[in-house]
Amino acid sequence: MKTTDNTILIMGGSAGIGFEIAKLFSEHGNHVIITGRNEERLQAAAAKLKNVTAIKADVTSAASINSLAARLEKDFPQLNILVNNAGSAFVYNLAEPTVNAYAKAAEEIETNYLSIIRLNEKLLPLLAKNDDAAIVNVTSIVAFAPNKLMTTYAASKAALHAYTRGLRLWLAETGKVKVFELMPPLVDTEFSKDIGGHNGMPAAGVAQEFFDGLRDDVYEIHVGQTAGFYKLSLSSPDDALAAINQPRS
């Protein structure tokens, strides 16, 4: 894939991994379109970037996505890369009867999985019109084995991992749109602070490994510790499960 002269839509681009991806790609001559639900945070992020357009959007809202798609069709018909980075996660004890696990899991599945299917389906016709087109789904190391503190989040990412692999096979038949998966480990962001995110790799490092993987057509990008963990999950699923659930300081 080329890594310059693209028009890239980054869902959840106002903070964390999404912001660092936007920053890196904008610095390499790409036009980035970032979205987020919080207008103030979105505009603050945009002010730190160049070659950027900020559009308020909620990936879980069909009306918001319809509006976004219409705007893109009208103003950015050259859109060729979609990065599905928006996410939702809860940290809780799945065995505790008062935590309302169903509601938490429902939000995670809607945000991290179902809404991405809807957005991809909505934007595929536009992407397919352009050369060097790609969809990038951001999953996680926990797609291979769940951390018990985030069991339902892990389940949503495992579902997205399976969907991504299937979508890649279908779109390979058309030769129009490539499908990538970005699989970070623990990352030092606000998103992961409740699970010891300060111990994680910098978000800028994730962005750089994504940039390199996209350039080299690595369709499943195992960032940092994810690479070794993937191999462990294949050789010994039980050891992988134990490793991902080691206490963090």
C-alpha positions in Angstrom: 0.0 0.0 0.0 1.1 3.5 -0.6 1.5 5.7 2.5 1.3 9.1 1.0 -1.4 11.0 -1.0 -4.2 9.1 0.6 -7.5 10.3 2.0 -7.9 8.5 5.3 -11.0 8.4 7.6 -10.1 7.6 11.2 -13.0 6.8 13.4 -12.1 7.7 17.0 -9.3 9.9 15.8 -9.4 12.5 18.6 -7.3 10.6 21.2 -5.0 7.7 21.9 -4.1 5.3 19.0 -6.4 7.0 16.6 -4.9 10.4 17.2 -1.3 9.1 16.8 -2.3 7.4 13.5 -3.8 10.7 12.3 -0.7 12.6 13.3 1.8 10.2 11.6 -0.1 9.9 8.4 -0.8 13.7 8.2 2.9 14.3 8.5 3.5 12.0 5.5 1.4 13.9 3.0 -2.0 12.3 3.6 -5.3 14.1 4.2 -6.8 12.7 7.4 -10.5 12.9 8.4 -10.9 12.3 12.2 -14.2 11.7 13.9 -15.3 11.6 17.5 -18.4 12.1 19.6 -17.0 14.9 21.8 -16.9 18.1 19.7 -14.6 19.9 22.1 -12.0 17.1 22.2 -12.3 16.6 18.5 -11.6 20.2 17.6 -8.7 20.3 20.1 -7.2 17.3 18.4 -7.7 18.8 15.0 -5.9 22.0 16.1 -2.7 19.9 16.7 -2.7 18.3 13.2 -2.2 19.4 9.6 -4.0 18.2 6.5 -7.0 17.4 8.7 -10.8 17.6 8.6 -12.7 17.0 11.8 -16.3 15.6 11.6 -18.4 14.9 14.7 -19.8 11.4 14.4 -21.1 8.6 16.5 -20.3 5.2 15.1 -23.2 3.6 17.1 -25.8 5.9 15.6 -27.3 4.9 12.2 -28.4 8.5 11.6 -24.9 9.9 12.3 -23.3 7.3 10.0 -25.8 8.1 7.2 -24.9 11.8 7.6 -21.2 11.0 7.6 -21.4 8.8 4.5 -23.3 11.6 2.7 -20.7 14.1 3.6 -17.9 11.9 2.5 -19.6 11.1 -0.8 -20.1 14.8 -1.5 -16.8 16.3 -0.2 -14.3 13.5 -0.2 -15.1 11.2 -3.1 -11.4 10.3 -3.2 -11.6 8.5 0.2 -9.5 5.4 -0.1 -8.7 4.2 3.5 -11.0 3.6 6.4 -9.6 3.0 9.9 -12.1 1.6 12.3 -10.6 2.6 15.6 -13.6 3.7 17.7 -14.1 1.5 20.7 -15.8 0.9 24.1 -14.6 -1.1 27.0 -15.6 -1.8 30.6 -13.5 -3.3 33.4 -15.5 -5.4 35.8 -16.1 -8.7 37.6 -18.2 -10.8 35.3 -19.3 -13.0 38.3 -20.7 -10.0 40.3 -24.5 -10.0 39.9 -24.9 -6.2 40.3 -22.6 -5.0 37.6 -25.1 -5.3 34.8 -22.9 -7.3 32.5 -25.5 -7.6 29.8 -25.7 -3.8 29.3 -22.0 -3.5 29.3 -21.5 -6.3 26.8 -24.3 -4.9 24.6 -22.5 -1.6 24.4 -19.2 -3.2 23.6 -20.6 -5.5 20.9 -22.5 -2.6 19.3 -19.5 -0.2 19.3 -16.7 -2.6 18.7 -18.3 -5.0 16.3 -21.8 -4.4 14.9 -21.3 -0.7 14.2 -18.2 -1.5 12.2 -20.0 -3.9 10.0 -22.6 -1.2 9.3 -20.0 1.4 8.5 -18.0 -0.8 6.3 -21.1 -1.8 4.4 -22.0 1.8 4.0 -18.6 3.0 2.7 -17.5 0.0 0.7 -19.1 1.4 -2.6 -17.2 4.6 -2.2 -13.9 2.9 -1.3 -14.2 0.5 -4.2 -14.2 3.4 -6.7 -10.7 4.4 -5.7 -7.3 2.9 -6.2 -5.2 1.7 -3.3 -8.3 1.3 -1.1 -8.3 -0.4 2.3 -10.3 -1.1 5.4 -8.4 -1.3 8.7 -10.1 -2.9 11.7 -8.4 -2.2 15.0 -8.8 -5.3 17.3 -6.5 -6.2 20.2 -4.2 -8.8 21.7 -7.2 -10.0 23.7 -8.8 -11.3 20.5 -6.5 -14.3 21.0 -7.2 -14.9 24.7 -9.3 -12.8 27.1 -8.2 -10.8 30.1 -10.8 -11.7 32.8 -11.2 -8.0 33.7 -12.4 -7.3 30.2 -14.0 -10.5 29.2 -16.9 -9.1 27.1 -14.6 -6.5 25.5 -12.3 -9.4 24.5 -15.3 -11.2 23.1 -16.2 -8.2 20.9 -12.6 -8.0 19.6 -12.6 -11.8 18.9 -15.8 -11.3 16.9 -14.2 -8.5 15.0 -11.1 -10.6 14.3 -13.2 -13.4 12.8 -15.2 -10.9 10.7 -12.1 -9.2 9.5 -10.6 -12.5 8.2 -13.8 -13.3 6.4 -14.2 -9.9 4.9 -10.6 -10.1 3.6 -11.4 -13.3 1.8 -14.5 -11.9 0.2 -12.9 -8.6 -0.9 -9.8 -10.4 -2.2 -12.1 -11.9 -4.9 -13.0 -8.5 -6.2 -9.4 -7.1 -6.0 -10.8 -3.7 -5.1 -10.3 -3.2 -1.3 -7.6 -4.6 0.9 -8.5 -5.5 4.5 -6.0 -5.0 7.3 -6.2 -5.8 11.0 -4.2 -3.8 13.6 -3.7 -5.8 16.8 -2.1 -3.7 19.6 -1.1 -5.0 23.0 -1.6 -3.0 26.2 -1.1 0.7 25.2 -0.5 3.7 27.4 -3.6 5.7 26.8 -6.6 7.1 28.7 -8.6 4.2 27.3 -6.5 1.6 29.1 -5.7 3.4 32.4 -8.0 1.1 34.5 -6.0 -2.0 33.4 -2.5 -0.6 34.1 -2.1 1.2 30.8 0.9 3.1 32.2 2.8 -0.2 31.7 1.9 -0.3 28.0 3.7 0.7 24.9 3.3 4.3 23.6 0.4 5.0 21.2 2.9 6.6 18.8 4.7 3.2 18.6 1.5 1.5 17.6 1.0 4.1 14.9 4.5 3.6 13.5 4.1 -0.2 13.4 0.8 0.3 11.6 2.4 2.6 9.1 5.1 0.1 8.4 2.7 -2.8 8.2 0.4 -1.0 5.8 3.3 0.0 3.6 4.5 -3.6 3.5 1.0 -5.2 3.0 1.1 -7.0 6.3 -2.6 -7.8 6.6 -2.6 -8.9 10.2 -0.3 -6.4 12.1 0.8 -7.9 15.4 2.1 -4.8 17.3 4.8 -5.2 20.0 4.1 -8.0 22.4 1.1 -9.2 20.3 3.5 -11.0 18.0 4.9 -13.2 20.7 1.6 -13.7 22.4 0.0 -14.9 19.1 2.7 -17.6 18.8 2.0 -18.6 22.5 -1.7 -18.8 21.9 -1.1 -21.2 19.0 1.4 -23.4 20.9 -0.4 -23.4 24.3 -3.8 -21.7 24.6 -3.8 -22.3 28.4 -0.4 -20.6 28.9 -1.6 -17.7 26.8 -4.7 -17.3 29.0 -2.6 -17.4 32.1 -0.1 -14.9 30.7 -2.8 -12.3 29.7 -4.2 -12.6 33.2 -1.0 -12.0 35.2 -1.6 -9.1 37.7 -0.2 -5.8 36.7 1.2 -3.2 39.1 
